[in-house]
Amino acid sequence: MSVTATNSDIERAADVLRAGGLVALPTETVYGLGADAEDPTAVARIFQVKGRPPSHPLIVHIGAAHQLDDWVEEVPATARLLAEHFWPGPLTLVLRRGPRVPLEATGGLETVAVRVPDHPVALALLSAFGGGVTAPSANRFGSVSPTTAGHVRAELGDAVDFVLDGGSCQVGVESTIVDVTGGAPAILRPGGVTREDLEAVLGSPVGVPASSGVRVPGQHPSHYAPHARVVLVEPERVVAEAELAQEQGHRVGVFLPASFSGTEVKAHAVVPLPGALEAYAQGLYGYLRELDQQGCDVIVASLPAEEGLGLAIANRLRRAAGPRGVA
């Protein structure tokens, strides 16, 4: 992991947060746009900069699992177990909001999403700052999430008061969000911790409901979307669909499955996908940005098997291909 942020950078970032400013910070998943979680004015500025609807809740990042009690009303045994096993790490827990969390950070809900990031720069900032940091992805609402500091600067520019550079994100897709407010735990957004990992710790199946009464980040129909239109087809149709769109006059980018490695495709740009899901997840958002930068107006892709990290990758691709302009 290439980390360029210095101790003085981290101290400066902590000062910016204390002053009510916004700091872009690296995590193991994606770069976040951070504000003091207890400052409603600073939190409101996140929504303004991102163009994010104020009803969409944010995640509060804390520095260690033992701090969870400071931010929520109560910690059920299941939540404690998951925190002990997966924090720091790409797992977010949804619990009842404690008094320290303003409603501006929860989208007006009485629940709050909390996690401990697994990145040395993020943890150093949380330690130096001494509080919680609300941090959705550091990009315009609905667009491709940033996995490098360069992505943040290119998209948000001077709207961010300070950018901490922590190198490329290692997981590459957002955290798994699990509702532990009552009853059986449920995955509300697949992410860096797999369903299989959760089930191994809990000793029971974990559902992934198609919808939930609890609002969390990443549920918008169109999300993680490049400028190009994303078209999803069966893996065996990727090459034919890409070549057809190219013949129709589109500038086509194609995600070529590893099983088609070496296949020549008549398309504007081809991204050969890695065989390992971990590498695919890490590179996913970069691939989407790359095809945008190459001027593609259509991206043809297929969904991986929804096992392990494939569940999170498929979720992101479906939303990237979702209907644009849906409120």
C-alpha positions as CSV (number, residue, x, y, z in Angstrom):
1,M,0.0,0.0,0.0
2,S,1.5,3.3,-1.1
3,V,0.8,5.9,1.7
4,T,2.0,9.4,1.2
5,A,0.2,11.2,4.1
6,T,2.6,12.5,6.7
7,N,2.0,13.0,10.5
8,S,1.7,16.8,9.8
9,D,-0.9,16.1,7.1
10,I,-2.9,14.1,9.6
11,E,-2.7,16.8,12.2
12,R,-3.7,19.4,9.6
13,A,-6.7,17.2,8.6
14,A,-7.8,16.9,12.2
15,D,-7.6,20.7,12.6
16,V,-9.8,21.1,9.5
17,L,-12.4,18.7,10.9
18,R,-12.4,20.6,14.2
19,A,-12.9,23.9,12.3
20,G,-16.0,22.4,10.6
21,G,-14.3,21.7,7.3
22,L,-14.3,18.7,5.0
23,V,-11.5,16.2,4.6
24,A,-11.2,13.4,2.0
25,L,-9.7,10.4,3.7
26,P,-8.6,7.0,2.5
27,T,-10.2,3.8,3.8
28,E,-9.6,0.2,2.8
29,T,-12.9,0.4,0.7
30,V,-13.1,3.8,-1.0
31,Y,-12.1,7.4,-0.2
32,G,-14.6,9.1,2.1
33,L,-15.7,12.7,2.4
34,G,-15.3,13.3,6.1
35,A,-16.8,15.8,8.6
36,D,-17.1,16.0,12.3
37,A,-20.0,13.7,13.1
38,E,-21.2,15.9,15.9
39,D,-21.3,19.1,13.9
40,P,-24.6,19.4,12.0
41,T,-23.4,22.3,9.9
42,A,-20.4,20.4,8.8
43,V,-22.4,17.3,8.1
44,A,-24.9,19.4,6.0
45,R,-22.0,20.6,3.9
46,I,-21.2,17.0,2.9
47,F,-24.7,16.7,1.4
48,Q,-24.3,20.1,-0.4
49,V,-20.9,19.2,-1.9
50,K,-22.0,15.7,-3.0
51,G,-25.4,16.8,-4.2
52,R,-26.7,14.1,-2.0
53,P,-30.4,14.0,-0.9
54,P,-30.5,14.9,2.8
55,S,-32.7,11.8,3.5
56,H,-29.8,9.5,2.6
57,P,-28.0,8.6,5.8
58,L,-24.2,8.7,6.3
59,I,-21.8,6.3,8.0
60,V,-20.1,7.4,11.2
61,H,-16.5,6.2,11.3
62,I,-14.9,5.6,14.7
63,G,-11.5,4.6,15.8
64,A,-12.0,1.4,17.7
65,A,-14.7,-1.2,18.5
66,H,-14.8,-0.2,22.2
67,Q,-16.0,3.3,21.2
68,L,-19.3,1.9,19.7
69,D,-21.1,2.3,23.0
70,D,-20.5,6.0,22.8
71,W,-22.4,6.4,19.6
72,V,-25.4,4.1,19.9
73,E,-28.3,3.5,22.3
74,E,-27.4,-0.1,23.0
75,V,-25.1,-2.8,21.5
76,P,-26.8,-6.2,21.1
77,A,-24.7,-9.3,21.6
78,T,-24.8,-10.0,17.8
79,A,-23.4,-6.5,17.1
80,R,-20.7,-7.0,19.7
81,L,-19.7,-10.3,18.2
82,L,-19.5,-8.9,14.6
83,A,-17.5,-5.9,15.8
84,E,-15.0,-8.1,17.6
85,H,-14.5,-10.2,14.5
86,F,-14.5,-7.7,11.7
87,W,-13.3,-4.4,13.1
88,P,-11.2,-2.7,11.9
89,G,-12.6,-3.8,8.5
90,P,-15.2,-3.2,5.8
91,L,-18.3,-3.9,7.9
92,T,-20.9,-1.3,8.9
93,L,-23.4,-2.0,11.6
94,V,-26.8,-0.3,11.8
95,L,-28.0,0.3,15.4
96,R,-30.2,2.6,17.3
97,R,-28.8,6.2,17.3
98,G,-27.3,7.5,20.5
99,P,-27.6,11.2,21.6
100,R,-24.1,12.1,20.2
101,V,-25.3,11.5,16.6
102,P,-27.3,14.4,15.0
103,L,-30.3,13.6,12.9
104,E,-28.5,15.4,10.0
105,A,-26.1,12.4,9.9
106,T,-28.8,9.8,9.9
107,G,-31.1,11.3,7.3
108,G,-33.6,11.9,10.0
109,L,-33.7,8.3,11.1
110,E,-33.4,6.9,14.7
111,T,-30.8,4.4,13.4
112,V,-27.1,5.1,12.7
113,A,-24.6,3.2,10.6
114,V,-21.2,2.8,12.3
115,R,-17.8,1.2,11.3
116,V,-14.1,1.2,12.1
117,P,-12.1,1.5,8.9
118,D,-9.0,-0.7,8.3
119,H,-6.6,1.9,6.9
120,P,-3.6,3.3,8.8
121,V,-4.2,6.9,7.6
122,A,-7.9,6.8,8.5
123,L,-7.2,5.3,11.9
124,A,-4.4,7.9,12.6
125,L,-6.8,10.7,11.7
126,L,-9.6,9.4,13.9
127,S,-7.1,9.1,16.8
128,A,-5.7,12.6,16.2
129,F,-9.2,14.1,15.9
130,G,-10.6,12.2,18.9
131,G,-14.2,12.0,17.6
132,G,-16.4,10.4,15.0
133,V,-16.2,11.2,11.4
134,T,-19.2,11.0,9.0
135,A,-17.8,10.0,5.6
136,P,-19.7,8.9,2.5
137,S,-17.8,8.3,-0.6
138,A,-15.9,11.4,-1.8
139,N,-17.7,11.8,-5.1
140,R,-20.8,13.4,-6.6
141,F,-23.9,11.6,-5.6
142,G,-24.6,8.5,-7.7
143,S,-21.4,8.6,-9.6
144,V,-18.4,6.1,-9.5
145,S,-16.8,6.0,-6.1
146,P,-13.2,7.1,-5.8
147,T,-10.4,4.7,-4.9
148,T,-7.4,7.1,-5.2
149,A,-6.8,10.6,-4.0
150,G,-6.5,11.7,-7.6
151,H,-10.1,10.5,-8.3
152,V,-11.3,12.8,-5.4
153,R,-9.4,15.8,-6.6
154,A,-10.6,15.3,-10.2
155,E,-14.2,15.1,-9.2
156,L,-14.6,17.4,-6.2
157,G,-11.6,19.8,-6.6
158,D,-11.7,22.8,-4.2
159,A,-15.0,21.8,-2.6
160,V,-12.8,19.6,-0.3
161,D,-10.8,21.6,2.2
162,F,-8.0,18.9,2.5
163,V,-7.3,15.6,0.8
164,L,-5.3,12.9,2.7
165,D,-3.5,10.7,0.3
166,G,-3.3,7.1,1.4
167,G,-2.6,5.4,-1.9
168,S,-5.0,3.1,-3.7
169,C,-7.8,1.4,-1.7
170,Q,-7.2,-2.2,-1.2
171,V,-10.8,-3.6,-1.1
172,G,-12.2,-1.3,-3.7
173,V,-15.9,-1.6,-3.0
174,E,-17.8,-0.1,-0.1
175,S,-18.4,-1.8,3.3
176,T,-21.0,-4.5,3.9
177,I,-23.9,-2.9,5.8
178,V,-25.7,-5.2,8.3
179,D,-28.9,-4.3,10.2
180,V,-28.5,-5.5,13.8
181,T,-31.3,-3.4,15.2
182,G,-33.4,-6.4,16.1
183,G,-34.3,-9.9,15.0
184,A,-32.1,-11.7,12.6
185,P,-29.1,-9.8,11.1
186,A,-29.6,-8.8,7.5
187,I,-27.3,-7.5,4.8
188,L,-28.7,-4.2,3.5
189,R,-25.7,-3.6,1.2
190,P,-23.2,-6.3,0.2
191,G,-19.6,-5.2,0.4
192,G,-16.1,-6.1,1.5
193,V,-17.1,-8.6,4.2
194,T,-18.8,-11.5,2.5
195,R,-22.1,-13.1,3.5
196,E,-20.1,-16.4,3.9
197,D,-17.7,-14.6,6.4
198,L,-20.7,-13.4,8.4
199,E,-22.4,-16.7,8.4
200,A,-19.2,-18.4,9.6
201,V,-19.1,-16.1,12.6
202,L,-22.8,-16.1,13.4
203,G,-23.3,-19.8,12.8
204,S,-26.6,-19.2,10.9
205,P,-27.7,-18.0,7.5
206,V,-27.7,-14.2,6.8
207,G,-30.4,-12.8,4.5
208,V,-30.0,-10.2,1.8
209,P,-33.5,-8.7,1.5
210,A,-34.4,-7.0,-1.8
211,S,-35.8,-4.1,0.2
212,S,-35.7,-2.9,3.8
213,G,-37.5,-0.4,5.9
214,V,-34.2,0.8,7.2
215,R,-32.6,3.4,4.8
216,V,-28.8,3.0,4.3
217,P,-26.2,4.2,1.8
218,G,-26.1,2.6,-1.6
219,Q,-29.8,1.8,-2.0
220,H,-30.5,4.3,-4.8
221,P,-31.6,2.6,-8.0
222,S,-28.9,4.3,-10.0
223,H,-25.6,4.5,-8.1
224,Y,-21.9,4.0,-8.7
225,A,-22.6,5.0,-12.3
226,P,-20.1,6.1,-15.0
227,H,-21.1,8.6,-17.7
228,A,-21.4,5.7,-20.1
229,R,-24.5,3.6,-20.2
230,V,-23.9,0.2,-18.6
231,V,-25.5,-2.8,-20.3
232,L,-25.5,-6.1,-18.5
233,V,-25.8,-9.4,-20.4
234,E,-25.0,-13.1,-19.8
235,P,-21.2,-13.8,-19.9
236,E,-21.5,-15.7,-23.2
237,R,-23.1,-12.7,-24.8
238,V,-20.6,-10.1,-23.8
239,V,-18.5,-10.2,-27.0
240,A,-21.5,-10.3,-29.4
241,E,-23.3,-7.5,-27.6
242,A,-20.2,-5.3,-27.5
243,E,-19.5,-5.8,-31.2
244,L,-23.2,-5.2,-32.2
245,A,-23.2,-1.9,-30.3
246,Q,-19.9,-0.9,-31.9
247,E,-21.4,-1.7,-35.3
248,Q,-24.4,0.6,-34.4
249,G,-22.0,3.5,-34.0
250,H,-21.4,3.5,-30.3
251,R,-18.0,3.8,-28.7
252,V,-18.1,0.6,-26.7
253,G,-16.1,-0.4,-23.7
254,V,-16.3,-4.0,-22.6
255,F,-15.5,-5.9,-19.4
256,L,-14.1,-9.1,-20.8
257,P,-14.5,-12.0,-18.4
258,A,-11.4,-13.9,-17.5
259,S,-12.8,-17.0,-19.2
260,F,-12.6,-15.1,-22.5
261,S,-9.0,-14.1,-21.9
262,G,-7.2,-13.6,-25.3
263,T,-10.4,-13.2,-27.3
264,E,-10.3,-10.4,-29.8
265,V,-13.2,-8.0,-29.5
266,K,-14.1,-5.3,-32.0
267,A,-14.8,-2.6,-29.5
268,H,-13.4,0.9,-28.7
269,A,-11.8,-0.3,-25.4
270,V,-11.5,-3.6,-23.7
271,V,-10.8,-4.3,-20.0
272,P,-9.6,-7.8,-19.4
273,L,-11.0,-8.8,-16.0
274,P,-8.9,-10.6,-13.5
275,G,-9.9,-14.1,-12.5
276,A,-9.8,-13.4,-8.7
277,L,-12.8,-11.7,-7.3
278,E,-10.6,-9.7,-4.8
279,A,-8.7,-8.2,-7.7
280,Y,-11.9,-7.5,-9.6
281,A,-13.5,-5.7,-6.7
282,Q,-10.3,-3.7,-6.1
283,G,-10.2,-2.6,-9.7
284,L,-14.0,-2.2,-10.5
285,Y,-14.4,1.5,-10.0
286,G,-11.1,2.2,-11.7
287,Y,-12.2,0.2,-14.7
288,L,-15.4,2.2,-15.0
289,R,-13.5,5.5,-14.8
290,E,-11.0,4.4,-17.3
291,L,-13.7,3.6,-19.9
292,D,-15.3,7.0,-19.3
293,Q,-11.9,8.6,-19.8
294,Q,-11.5,6.7,-23.1
295,G,-14.7,8.3,-24.4
296,C,-17.0,5.2,-24.3
297,D,-20.7,5.9,-24.3
298,V,-21.7,2.2,-23.7
299,I,-20.1,-0.3,-21.4
300,V,-21.0,-4.0,-21.8
301,A,-20.5,-6.3,-18.8
302,S,-21.8,-9.4,-17.2
303,L,-22.5,-10.2,-13.6
304,P,-20.1,-12.6,-11.7
305,A,-21.5,-15.5,-9.7
306,E,-23.0,-14.0,-6.5
307,E,-20.7,-15.8,-4.1
308,G,-18.1,-14.2,-1.9
309,L,-17.2,-10.8,-3.2
310,G,-19.1,-11.5,-6.4
311,L,-22.3,-10.5,-4.5
312,A,-20.9,-7.0,-3.9
313,I,-19.6,-6.7,-7.4
314,A,-22.9,-7.7,-8.9
315,N,-24.7,-5.3,-6.7
316,R,-22.5,-2.4,-7.9
317,L,-22.9,-3.3,-11.5
318,R,-26.7,-3.6,-11.3
319,R,-26.9,-0.1,-9.8
320,A,-24.4,1.3,-12.3
321,A,-26.7,0.0,-15.0
322,G,-29.8,1.3,-13.2
323,P,-32.3,3.9,-14.5
324,R,-30.7,7.4,-14.5
325,G,-32.6,10.3,-13.1
326,V,-34.6,8.3,-10.6
327,A,-35.3,10.1,-7.3
